[in-house]
Amino acid sequence: MTTMAEAAPPRSSSQQRAIIAGIAGNVMEWYDFSVYGYFATVIGRHFFPAQDPTSSLIAAFGVFAAGFLMRPLGSLIFGHIGDKLGRKLALTSSVMVMAVPTFLIGILPTYRQIGLLAPTLLVLLRLVQGLSVGGEYTTSSVFLVERAEPSRRGFLGSFAPLGATGGVLLGSAVGAVVTSVLDHAAVNSWGWRLAFLLGLLVGGIGFAIRRQLADDRAAPGGMPPAASPVHDAFRSQWRTILRVIGLNAAGAVAYYMSFVYVTTYLRQIDFISASKALDINTIAVLALMLAIVPMGRLSDRVGRRPVLLAATGGLFVLALPLFWMLHHTDPAILLIGQIGFALLNAAYWGPSTATMVELVPAHIRCTVMSVGYNLGLAILGGATPMVAVYVAHRSGNDLSPAFLVMAAAAVSFLVILGLRESNKAVLAGPATQPATRVANRSD
């Protein structure tokens, strides 16, 4: 029988500080993406005016995807910083490089005011944000898992996606306040900007928290830093990079489909109000938050592979029926469908952080993990809302985006089948001695 001491989270002040610092930047990162997705329709009208509303929305989501194109470059920059100069420097710099462009989007003139310069500047700001995000999530994930007790790596690592989900919830809450306090005309005219202006405050808080971290310029695990982490990553760990890409296919597509595309879709259908759509999304995000950490903790007990295989297998089998629920006229059925996607996302994201960290040797961990994760997100995640809108529009079938989720889930399922179980392996990191890394069966 499990004792309370075994089930309780780590109580040491150092691990509590690690959790807070690790999730602070993720809140900022996903807050930005949440408010952009929530106001995508308004942004499309202001910066990409067109006679066809669908064209404006596709253009707005195209800019959303453009930010992801910079993530691989950001992964090289911040991965290098994290491996050569320390996790702290990478974490503190990335959060502010995200916050400032978010604020600037809030004061950016529209197409009507400055013409083509408006969408050009919007794209540039999104590219800078993408650069920052390229190192944020993975570096914070490495930071959290390396500082975890061996039996709690899944638990502590799950706080990285928890912070990301907290950012989504914060963005949703801000969107709800803006749309509730202001009338429709005010929201469309200037109210949407308030959500972006608040980004500077959110980022400033994250920066202040991370500045208090102890300096960690010494290489983790007692290993000398790589002379060139980027060169070493592509020379000796290119198979691991490919595994990380494949591992994240399901999570990337399912997450952005569930909490960006679907959120916009629910507000556009005629039989449900915008406020009701927001209520459904908020409840689903809360369900995701409540389930992520238990799923990470479960992977510490039963293994990473069983939980991840259940998540990806569930996405493959249930994507189509869940999408059918999202197209039902009964709000209760809509809610069940959205919560279903939330729970499957939680089962994936809870153990995925520790799984990725456990795949990679310590001295180039930030670089390898950042490159693999962000290449996958750039190729798959960022394009998901835009492709989903296009596919649904061209096919005339609102259920067609479900097949994108199923394809990504199948890829990740096969990759996970080829991984060795890693939850009991010794992990080289700041608090441990160098150890043999967990290898893939095909190594």
Helices and strands as residue ranges (DSSP letters): H 4-7, H 13-38, H 40-47, H 53-69, H 71-84, H 87-106, H 111-114, H 117-146, G 150-152, H 153-157, H 159-181, H 184-186, I 187-191, H 192-197, H 199-211, G 220-222, H 229-236, H 238-256, I 257-261, H 262-268, H 274-302, H 304-326, H 331-359, G 362-364, H 365-376, I 377-381, H 384-395, H 401-417
